Amino acid sequence: MKKLLAVAAAAGLGLSGLGLGATSASATAGTSGAFRPASLTWHACQPDIVTGAQAYDGLGPVKVSTIIQCAELKVPLDHARPNGQQITLELTKTPHQGTGAAKGDIVVNPGGPGGEGALFGPRVYAQNSASMQAAYNVIGFDPRGIGFSTPKLTCDVNYSNAPRPDYGTGGRRDDAEWLKKSKDYADACYKNFGAHAKVDLLDHIKTIDSVQDMDSIRQALGDKKLDYYGASYGTYLGQTYATVFPKNVGRMVLDGNVGPKGVWYDAQLNQDVAFNKDMDYYFGWIAKYDSTYHLGATQSAVRSFYYKLQDKLAEHPLTYTGGGQTVAVGEDELVDNIQNAAYRRSQAVWNSYAAALSAYKAGDVATFAGTFGAATTGGSDDNSFAVYLAVQCTDTQWPLSWAKWHADAVRTNKTSPFLTWGNVWFNAPCLYWHAKAGTPVDVGHTKDLPSNILMFQATEDAATPYAGALELHKILRGSHLVVQDGDRTHCIVHRGDLRPGGVDSYFDAYFLNGALPKTDTVHVSQLGDPVPPAASAKSKAEPSHALQ
């Protein structure tokens, strides 16, 4: 699933599976119980974490960067060998601001796989209501292999240098080019962190490994129960934890829900369809404000402009040098960026991409490249991408036949062309992955499943489609579901719905008082589409050297 990161943002070859299904859930829990983590020692955070937290200082009255604390937790690389090699997780605590003891700790995860969680903690805290800030500490953690945790998984820092090969529609030269690129990346990952490396992280970075780490975090905090908020892929961590450690669940919120039956190959095909639908809606929004963006007065006209541009950049990537840096925009870079419009329905996001497309049409290459461009040299931190693949490629066995991938993509692309081939190539290293693939935990398959889980979901969520949330709601017997009808934002908590009876009111009531909605499912109205800021787009004149 491409960029299942709650962005800004969800995958081995011919190797025997490692069975971690429903029948092994209790044994898995017992394995984690054999390891007793040390208590946490909180201290001042390193400068990079403080700097990262400063980005959230303006979200509320509390400057989180001034109160954040850090700790490190050693956990087994392999929880089946609790006395064996250890790795280190980085944790943050944004402490409650009330008098007396905190009501508890809320452990949070932003999704991914590959999302950095240490800095998600202060973000969640900053967006919490004053009542929540007074009551709870918020605990963020970088899952194994990610961010400030060590070792940090990285495979090829030059992998994303622009322009990357065009996506193609199957059978073109880019198939062979992308397949080689994907195999090379998988080989690099194995060389750095495979069975013969100093730390065999690739064999121990499945969802179940992070779930066991989460229970170690609970123990290290000294908490009898885990209170948890997970977004996007974080919901898969949560539902798996609730299955493996059902008696250890306190209050659990899942926001933007992964359907467990589709992990992960089918899920990315479902995602292709949902993204196409949301992007068509976005093109219609741009058309509604044609007097601002000048890209066409109808949805079909804007769609036509976009796909002509995508085809042009596939054949002739744009290169721009400015400010001492050279960036390029090809088909890959265009899609990777503009897909964020389907993640977050906000004025800032929707206007940014529409204005950049408008600037391109007017001949303003600098603005266009500034929004969509990626560096051509120098490399970049591939940590998030590497962890994404390492988790998804080993959680479960993906199809081993390129012919199947190709046939499914060709079929899906006929009706949903926006993301289909981009998703294929994003996940293609899993065709060549060297680490063992496992069997996912059978979510919900436990007699002690907690009945107080609270779920949140937008009906038009593209990254985690609504059908998956309904599937999970049925599986998590006794769970309650808050649905925001018509909303297109991925993950709806802390997205501005502060109305009485709105999304955040249910979130607060649950954590503060344990209050669940009075009915199994409650529907909340959407907030509505954003409106462009006045004179937002630079394009006000007829196009000069525009794409025709």
Long-range contacts (C-beta under 8 A, 24 or more apart in sequence): 1-264, 1-267, 1-268, 1-271, 1-392, 1-423, 1-427, 1-463, 2-268, 2-271, 2-339, 2-419, 2-422, 2-423, 2-426, 2-427, 3-336, 3-339, 3-343, 3-426, 3-463, 4-111, 4-112, 4-113, 4-232, 4-233, 4-258, 4-271, 4-388, 4-463, 4-464, 5-110, 5-111, 5-112, 5-114, 5-115, 5-232, 5-233, 5-384, 5-388, 6-110, 6-111, 6-115, 6-231, 6-232, 6-233, 6-234, 6-256, 6-343, 6-463, 6-490, 6-491, 7-340, 7-343, 7-344, 7-490, 8-340, 8-343, 8-344, 9-111, 9-112, 9-115, 9-232, 9-340, 9-343, 9-463, 10-111, 10-112, 10-113, 10-232, 10-233, 10-236, 10-258, 10-263, 10-264, 10-267, 10-268, 10-388, 10-392, 10-463, 11-264, 11-265, 11-388, 11-389, 11-391, 11-392, 11-393, 11-394, 11-395, 11-398, 11-427, 11-429, 11-430, 11-433, 12-393, 12-394, 12-397, 12-398, 12-430, 12-433, 12-434, 12-435, 12-436, 12-437, 13-400, 13-431, 13-432, 13-433, 13-434, 14-400, 15-434, 15-435, 15-436, 15-437, 16-436, 17-397, 17-436, 17-437, 17-438, 17-439, 18-436, 18-437, 18-438, 18-439, 19-438, 19-439, 20-206, 20-208, 20-438, 20-439, 20-440, 20-441, 21-439, 21-440, 21-441, 21-442, 22-243, 22-441, 22-442, 22-445, 22-446, 24-441, 25-243, 25-244, 25-441, 25-442, 25-445, 25-446, 26-446, 28-79, 28-208, 28-212, 28-244, 28-441, 29-215, 29-244, 29-245, 31-79, 31-80, 31-82, 31-212, 32-79, 32-212, 32-215, 32-216, 32-245, 34-82, 35-75, 35-76, 35-79, 35-82, 35-216, 36-219, 37-73, 37-74, 37-75, 37-216, 37-217, 37-219, 37-220, 38-73, 38-74, 38-220, 39-220, 39-222, 40-71, 40-73, 40-91, 40-220, 40-221, 41-71, 42-69, 42-70, 42-71, 42-93, 43-69, 43-70, 43-71, 44-69, 44-70, 45-69, 45-70, 45-92, 46-70, 46-148, 48-148, 49-90, 49-92, 49-118, 49-119, 49-148, 52-119, 53-92, 53-119, 53-122, 55-119, 55-123, 56-122, 56-123, 56-125, 56-126, 56-127, 57-126, 59-123, 59-126, 59-127, 60-126, 60-127, 60-128, 60-133, 61-130, 62-97, 62-125, 62-126, 62-133, 64-94, 64-122, 64-123, 64-125, 64-126, 65-122, 67-94, 67-95, 67-97, 68-92, 68-93, 68-94, 68-121, 68-122, 69-93, 69-94, 69-95, 70-118, 73-141, 73-216, 73-217, 73-220, 75-144, 75-212, 75-213, 75-216, 77-199, 77-200, 77-201, 77-204, 78-203, 78-204, 79-209, 79-212, 85-199, 87-144, 87-149, 87-150, 87-151, 87-199, 87-201, 88-149, 88-150, 89-141, 89-142, 89-143, 89-144, 89-149, 89-213, 89-217, 90-118, 90-141, 90-142, 90-147, 90-148, 90-149, 90-150, 91-118, 91-139, 91-140, 91-141, 91-142, 91-217, 92-118, 92-119, 92-121, 92-122, 92-139, 92-140, 92-141, 93-121, 93-137, 93-138, 93-139, 94-121, 94-122, 94-124, 94-125, 94-126, 94-137, 94-138, 94-140, 95-137, 96-133, 96-134, 96-135, 96-136, 96-137, 97-133, 97-134, 98-133, 98-134, 98-135, 102-135, 102-136, 102-137, 103-135, 103-136, 103-512, 104-135, 104-136, 104-137, 104-223, 104-227, 104-250, 105-136, 105-137, 105-138, 105-139, 105-221, 105-223, 105-227, 106-136, 106-137, 106-138, 106-139, 106-227, 106-228, 106-229, 106-511, 107-139, 107-141, 107-214, 107-217, 107-218, 107-221, 107-226, 107-227, 107-228, 107-229, 108-138, 108-139, 108-140, 108-228, 108-229, 108-230, 108-231, 108-234, 109-141, 109-143, 109-228, 109-229, 109-230, 109-231, 109-233, 109-234, 109-237, 109-238, 110-231, 110-232, 110-234, 111-230, 111-231, 111-232, 111-233, 111-234, 111-235, 111-256, 111-491, 112-143, 112-146, 112-232, 112-233, 112-234, 112-384, 112-387, 112-388, 112-391, 113-143, 113-207, 113-233, 113-387, 113-388, 113-390, 113-391, 113-392, 114-146, 114-383, 114-384, 114-385, 114-386, 114-387, 114-388, 114-391, 115-146, 115-232, 115-233, 115-234, 115-384, 116-142, 116-146, 116-147, 116-148, 116-384, 117-141, 117-142, 117-143, 117-146, 117-147, 118-142, 118-147, 118-148, 118-149, 119-147, 124-229, 124-494, 127-494, 128-494, 129-504, 129-508, 131-508, 131-512, 132-508, 132-511, 132-512, 135-511, 135-512, 136-227, 136-511, 139-217, 139-221, 141-213, 141-214, 141-217, 143-210, 143-213, 143-387, 144-201, 144-204, 144-205, 144-209, 144-210, 144-213, 145-193, 145-201, 145-205, 145-383, 145-386, 145-387, 145-390, 146-383, 146-384, 146-387, 147-383, 151-193, 151-199, 151-201, 152-383, 153-189, 153-192, 153-193, 153-201, 153-205, 153-383, 153-386, 153-387, 153-390, 154-192, 154-381, 154-382, 154-383, 154-386, 155-185, 155-188, 155-189, 155-192, 155-193, 155-382, 155-386, 156-184, 156-185, 156-188, 156-189, 156-382, 157-379, 157-380, 157-381, 157-382, 158-379, 159-185, 159-382, 159-385, 160-374, 160-379, 160-380, 160-382, 160-385, 161-374, 161-375, 161-376, 161-377, 161-378, 161-379, 161-380, 162-317, 162-327, 162-328, 162-329, 162-330, 162-332, 162-333, 162-373, 162-374, 162-375, 162-376, 163-317, 163-319, 163-328, 163-329, 163-330, 163-332, 163-333, 163-374, 163-376, 164-330, 164-332, 164-333, 165-332, 165-425, 166-313, 166-314, 166-315, 166-330, 166-331, 166-332, 167-314, 167-331, 167-332, 167-335, 167-421, 167-422, 167-424, 167-425, 168-314, 168-421, 169-410, 169-413, 169-421, 170-406, 170-409, 170-410, 170-413, 170-421, 175-406, 178-425, 178-428, 179-402, 179-428, 179-431, 182-425, 182-428, 182-429, 182-431, 182-432, 183-429, 183-431, 183-432, 185-389, 185-429, 186-389, 186-429, 186-430, 186-431, 186-432, 186-433, 186-434, 187-432, 187-434, 189-386, 189-389, 189-390, 189-429, 189-433, 189-434, 190-434, 190-435, 193-390, 194-434, 194-435, 195-434, 195-435, 201-390, 202-390, 202-394, 202-433, 202-434, 202-435, 203-394, 203-435, 203-436, 205-387, 205-390, 205-391, 205-394, 206-391, 206-394, 206-395, 206-438, 207-236, 207-237, 207-240, 207-391, 207-395, 207-440, 207-441, 208-240, 208-244, 208-438, 208-441, 210-237, 210-391, 211-237, 211-240, 211-241, 211-244, 211-245, 211-441, 212-244, 214-241, 215-241, 215-245, 215-248, 218-248, 223-250, 224-248, 224-250, 225-249, 225-250, 225-251, 226-250, 226-252, 227-251, 227-252, 227-511, 228-252, 228-253, 229-253, 229-255, 229-493, 230-254, 230-255, 231-255, 231-256, 231-491, 231-493, 232-256, 232-258, 232-463, 232-464, 232-490, 232-491, 233-258, 235-455, 235-464, 235-472, 236-260, 236-263, 238-453, 239-443, 239-444, 239-472, 239-475, 239-476, 240-440, 240-441, 240-443, 242-449, 242-450, 242-453, 242-476, 243-441, 243-442, 243-443, 243-444, 243-445, 243-446, 243-449, 244-441, 244-446, 246-446, 246-448, 246-449, 246-450, 247-448, 249-450, 249-452, 249-453, 251-452, 251-454, 251-510, 251-511, 251-514, 252-450, 252-452, 252-453, 252-454, 253-453, 253-454, 253-455, 253-456, 253-493, 253-507, 253-510, 253-511, 254-453, 254-454, 254-455, 254-456, 254-472, 255-455, 255-456, 255-457, 255-491, 255-492, 255-493, 256-456, 256-457, 256-458, 256-461, 256-463, 256-464, 256-490, 256-491, 256-492, 257-455, 257-457, 257-464, 257-468, 257-469, 257-472, 257-473, 258-464, 258-468, 258-472, 259-464, 259-465, 259-467, 259-468, 259-469, 259-471, 259-472, 260-440, 260-443, 260-444, 260-471, 260-472, 260-475, 261-471, 262-468, 263-392, 263-395, 263-396, 263-440, 264-392, 264-395, 264-396, 264-398, 264-427, 265-396, 265-398, 265-399, 267-468, 268-423, 268-427, 269-408, 269-412, 270-465, 270-467, 270-468, 271-419, 271-423, 271-462, 271-463, 271-465, 272-412, 272-413, 272-416, 272-418, 272-419, 272-420, 272-423, 273-412, 273-415, 273-416, 273-465, 274-342, 274-460, 274-461, 274-462, 274-463, 274-465, 275-339, 275-342, 275-416, 275-418, 275-419, 275-462, 275-463, 276-415, 276-416, 276-417, 276-418, 276-419, 276-420, 277-416, 277-460, 277-462, 278-341, 278-342, 278-460, 278-462, 278-488, 279-338, 279-339, 279-341, 279-342, 279-418, 279-419, 281-460, 281-488, 282-341, 282-342, 282-350, 285-350, 285-354, 285-529, 286-354, 286-357, 289-354, 289-531, 289-532, 292-354, 292-358, 292-532, 292-535, 292-536, 292-537, 293-354, 293-355, 293-357, 293-358, 293-532, 293-537, 293-539, 294-358, 294-361, 294-362, 294-537, 294-539, 294-540, 294-543, 295-354, 295-357, 295-358, 295-361, 305-357, 305-361, 305-547, 306-338, 306-357, 307-417, 308-547, 309-334, 309-357, 309-360, 309-547, 310-334, 310-335, 312-547, 318-365, 318-368, 318-369, 318-373, 319-376, 320-365, 320-366, 320-369, 320-373, 322-366, 322-369, 322-370, 325-375, 326-375, 326-376, 326-377, 327-369, 327-370, 327-373, 327-374, 327-375, 327-376, 328-373, 328-374, 328-376, 329-368, 329-369, 329-372, 329-373, 329-374, 332-422, 332-425, 333-372, 333-373, 333-374, 334-372, 335-418, 335-419, 335-422, 336-374, 336-422, 337-371, 337-372, 338-372, 339-418, 339-419, 339-422, 342-462, 342-463, 342-488, 342-490, 343-462, 343-463, 343-489, 343-490, 344-489, 344-490, 345-487, 345-488, 345-489, 345-529, 345-530, 346-489, 346-530, 347-530, 347-531, 347-532, 347-533, 350-530, 350-532, 351-530, 351-532, 351-533, 351-536, 351-537, 354-532, 354-537, 355-536, 355-537, 355-538, 355-539, 358-537, 358-538, 358-539, 359-537, 359-538, 359-539, 360-546, 360-547, 361-539, 361-543, 361-546, 361-547, 362-538, 362-539, 362-540, 362-541, 362-543, 362-544, 362-546, 363-543, 363-544, 363-545, 363-546, 364-538, 364-539, 367-538, 389-427, 389-429, 389-430, 389-433, 390-435, 392-427, 392-430, 393-429, 393-430, 393-433, 393-435, 393-437, 394-433, 394-435, 394-436, 394-437, 394-438, 395-437, 395-438, 395-440, 396-437, 396-438, 396-439, 396-440, 397-437, 398-427, 398-430, 398-431, 398-437, 400-431, 402-431, 405-431, 443-472, 443-475, 443-476, 444-475, 444-476, 444-477, 449-476, 449-477, 449-478, 450-478, 451-477, 451-478, 451-479, 452-478, 452-479, 452-514, 452-516, 453-478, 453-479, 453-480, 454-479, 454-480, 454-482, 454-506, 454-507, 454-510, 454-516, 454-517, 455-479, 455-480, 455-481, 455-482, 456-481, 456-482, 456-484, 456-491, 456-492, 456-493, 456-503, 456-506, 456-507, 457-481, 457-482, 457-483, 457-484, 457-492, 458-483, 458-484, 458-487, 458-488, 458-489, 458-490, 458-492, 458-526, 459-483, 459-484, 459-485, 459-486, 459-487, 460-486, 460-487, 460-488, 461-487, 461-488, 461-489, 461-490, 461-491, 462-488, 462-490, 463-490, 464-490, 473-521, 480-516, 480-517, 480-519, 480-520, 480-521, 480-522, 481-520, 481-521, 481-522, 482-506, 482-517, 482-521, 482-522, 482-524, 483-521, 483-522, 483-523, 483-524, 484-523, 484-524, 484-525, 484-526, 485-523, 485-524, 485-525, 485-526, 486-525, 486-526, 487-526, 487-527, 496-527, 497-524, 497-527
